[in-house]
Amino acid sequence: MNRKSLTVLLSLATFAASAAMTEPAGLNEKLRPAADEQLAFVLAAEGVQVYACKPSPKDPYAYAWAFVAPEAALSEGGSIVGRHYAGPTWESSSDGSSVKGTVRERQDGGYGNIPLLLLGGTAGPKDGKFAGVTSIQRVATRGGIEPRDKCDASNAGKELRVPYTADYYFYKRK
């Protein structure tokens, strides 16, 4: 392969990579990160949203499904690179770095899907992939909504695991 062909291929690969690293479409303005943040990486999540049947916080004589935690594998380029769990927390399997999120804003995810989110990020103490993450978007959600199964005193404490997928966009300061 000659030098010119190699340069063209590298340019196309760079363009494709940057196109894949753009902000997701269809978001409300309130789900956008701050202007001084830039997209660092995107991870796909596949797992479950865990719910438990508990006494309702609004009515002590009623029961309701309460969200417990996510449990998901995080992948990048088809390879598993980490996990997502209670906190909510995202953790790298290669370097142990992590980031914990706090919900800032929500947007409806569509029928049968958990909401899209903008979360503030607080990185853990280890350096690595998640070091410096300041915001996280949860987009392209599929599934994960609370169970439709009956929740009453006869199944109090029962946990159900509802499958879901989502894409997580991680932002860092410019």
Beta strands, then each sheet from edge to edge (+ up, - down):
strand 1: 37-55
strand 2: 63-76
strand 3: 79-85
strand 4: 89-92
strand 5: 98-107
strand 6: 116-123
strand 7: 133-143
strand 8: 159-173
sheet 1: 1+ 2- 3+ 4- 5+ 6- 7+ 8- 1+
end
